[in-house]
Amino acid sequence: MAFSFENLDQITRRLMIDEVDYDLKNGNLYISPRLTLKGTKEYAKLLKNASQTGNEITLANDLRTNGIIKPFELRRTKTGTTTAKVPITAPETLAEGEFNRFYIRALCRRVIEEKTGKLEVYRAKQVSRPRSSSQAKIGQIIDPFKLLADLRNNPGVDTALGLPAGPNQV
């Protein structure tokens, strides 16, 4: 099921691309360990393309193309490591998480720069069984300065403010 990005217009898209460039400039763009060497080289371009004209589905489809996501990964076990297949949902998980993060970062920037409006938490992706901790955040008003700093400082991992909730945390 697709996300509902309520403010995904050309202004927000431009700010998303600015935020990708910000991470590239600062060497802070999250590169999933599930990306191949080719995927590592092409990821920023794919993310920017999806930000410019697509969405999380576009990005997932691009990540699914030949040679972007590794077919296997090493996993730690109690006795050492093992080789396991990368989940078939890996492109969606990465695309949803990162597209959403850059969307939220762009909204933070927009509220800050336009000096109007506010950031209110809403559910962008409908799920059959939302977690109570996620439900409790809906409707909260968030400080855009704090959230932007949190998202910039915690690429690809859980943030201090818990937004976005992350995969399997909705």
Secondary structure, DSSP 8 states (H G I E B T S, - for coil): -----TT-SHHHHHHHHHHHHHHHHTT-----TTB-HHHHHHHHHHHHHHHHH--HHHHHHHHHSTTSB-SEEEEEETTEEEEEE--TTHHHHHHHHHHHHHHHHHHHHHHHHHT---EE---SS--SS--HHHHHHTT-EE-HHHHHHHHHHSTTS--TT--S--TT--
